[in-house]
């Protein structure tokens, strides 16, 4: 069975401001993520990602979904994250970004999920 272009499975899920929202979870950490087209700025709990996630490995974890999808520096991320340690929080943000990216561009679901 073929999907049509106007199929609900292929429509982006965005709010009134044109943002995709998703929740990411890892261990005890929960991240609420809003994704919108932009220049690649990532804001975590009101701070830049370089300040909040000081370790470069944590920033690599956060940027993995964009690298897999080939969308580096094309989206701005605003997220709030609670609970757990920094590693769990980075994993939760990564999960939230992956979910929001697939809601904004449903065709990316297969590569991001793999």
N, C-alpha and C positions, 0 to 999 in steps of 0.2 A: 504494500500500500504506500502510495506517495503522499507526502505532505504538501499542501498548497502553501503559497506565500502568505496568505492571510490566516493560516492556521494558528490557533492560540498557543501552540507549543513553540512557535517561532517569533512571537511578539515580545518586545522588550517590556519589562515591568518597571516603570519609573513613576516618581511622584510628581507633584505640580511644579517643582523646581527643576525637573529633568534629572533627578538623581536616582540611582538604584540603591536599595537598602538591603542589608543582609546581616545575620547574626552568625558569628563564628565562635566555636567552643573548642577548648583544648585543656585537658586536665580540669583544674578548678577555675580557669580563666574564661571570661565571657567578653566578647568584643562586639560592639555595634558599629557597623561600617556603612558609610555613605560614599558612593562613587559617582563622579561626574566628569565629563570631558574637561581636560585642562592641560597643565604643563608638567604633571608628575609630582606635585607637592603632596607629601604625606604628613598629616597632622594627627598626633596621638594625644588624647587628653589635653588638648589646647597647646601642645608643644610640638616642635618639629621632630621628625623621626630621629635625626642625629642627636638630639638632646635626650629624648625619652629612651631610645634604644642605642646606648652609647657603643655597645660592642658591634663591630662590623658584621659578625656572623648573624646577629639577630636581624640586621637590616637586609642581609642576603635572603633570609627566610621570608621576610615580608615581601620582597620583590620577586620571588619565584613565580607566582601566578602570571605576572606581566611578561616575564622572560619566556615562559612556556607558550603564552598566547601571542608573543611578538608584538606587545602593546606597551613597551617601555616608554615612560614619559608622555603618555597620551591621556592619562586620567589623574584627577586630583582625588585624594582620599582624606576624609575626615572620620575619625573613629574615637570611640570611648571604650576603654577596656578596664575591667575590674577583676580582682581575685587572682590567686596563683602567683607564681614568680615571673620574672621577666621572660624566661624561655617559654613558659606556657602562654604568656600573654602574646608573644610574637607568633606562636603557632595559632592562637585564636584569631589574631588579626589576619594572618595568612588565609585561614579558612574563610573568614568573613569576606576578604577581598575576592577569593575564588568564587564564592556564592554570588556576590554582587556583580562580578564580571560576567558570569553566565546569565544573570538576570538582565543586564544591560545589552549584552550581545549573545543571544541564545545559541548562535552557531559555534561559539567557542566552548560549549559544554564538553564535547568529546575530548579535545586536546587538554583542557584544564583538568578534567576528571582523571585522565590517564596519568 
